[in-house]
Amino acid sequence: MTNRQKNGIACIVIALLLAGVAIKNSFITPTIPVGDDSGLGVSRLVGAFLPAVLLLALGLWFFQKPKA
């Protein structure tokens, strides 16, 4: 297993943890509901999941084979 693969696994695990926290904060204990008329709920939802999505993309990028 190479260092890139180890880094990829670490990023994916952290992304899963961040997604779990985002789910808890967004759906289980919401301070601003997602369907709020002002649109703040959707912005908060996107902001909660954005770090998880970016880390997942980075982790998947680490798993790509290097181009020769």
GIPE-V602288 format. One record per residue. N is the residue number from 1. PSI is psi in whole degrees, -180 to 180 (none if undefined). D_LAST is the distance of its C-alpha to the last C-alpha in whole Angstrom. Layout:
[[N	PSI	D_LAST] [N	PSI	D_LAST]]
//
This chain:
[[1	128	19] [2	169	17] [3	-35	18] [4	-42	16] [5	-39	18] [6	-43	21] [7	-38	21] [8	-44	20] [9	-42	23] [10	-43	25] [11	-40	24] [12	-40	25] [13	-44	28] [14	-38	29] [15	-40	29] [16	-41	31] [17	-43	34] [18	-36	34] [19	-38	34] [20	-41	37] [21	-40	39] [22	-39	38] [23	-45	40] [24	-46	43] [25	-29	43] [26	-36	43] [27	-33	45] [28	-45	47] [29	68	48] [30	134	48] [31	-35	50] [32	119	49] [33	153	49] [34	-35	46] [35	23	48] [36	140	50] [37	-28	51] [38	-14	50] [39	-1	46] [40	-29	46] [41	-41	45] [42	-41	42] [43	-41	41] [44	-38	41] [45	-45	40] [46	-44	36] [47	-29	37] [48	-36	37] [49	-13	34] [50	-46	32] [51	-38	30] [52	-42	30] [53	-41	28] [54	-41	26] [55	-35	25] [56	-42	24] [57	-40	22] [58	-43	20] [59	-40	20] [60	-33	18] [61	-37	16] [62	-27	15] [63	-9	15] [64	147	12] [65	138	9] [66	141	6] [67	136	4] [68	none	0]]
//
